[in-house]
């Protein structure tokens, strides 16, 4: 296995993992932080921006994993590289900050009233 391919799989894993929160938030119609938010690093982007950004990440991850080299699900180095990239982006401070920022926008049910949604306080 060539190192350039493993590096591509690492970044492909990061792009694929980053696609999930943006695409899901966008499809749910919820604003979420993206690189295009104003002010940068603090604001929220619209759901449309997040759908586009999420699918861009999905396409970039696809090309890095499926079009570079011969990725094999049974090849341990390939999976470690992909999983390492996904884990690193999922565990980064930026993603953690985005979840803290979104915590005020989460919904939860009231005790005893499981079907009523109420904004978290």
HELIX and SHEET records of a PDB file:
HELIX    1   1 UNK A    3  UNK A   27  1                                  25    
HELIX    2   2 UNK A   47  UNK A   66  1                                  20    
HELIX    3   3 UNK A   76  UNK A   90  1                                  15    
HELIX    4   4 UNK A   93  UNK A  102  1                                  10    
HELIX    5   5 UNK A  103  UNK A  105  5                                   3    
SHEET    1   A 2 UNK A 107  UNK A 110  0                                        
SHEET    2   A 2 UNK A 113  UNK A 119 -1                                        
END                                                                             
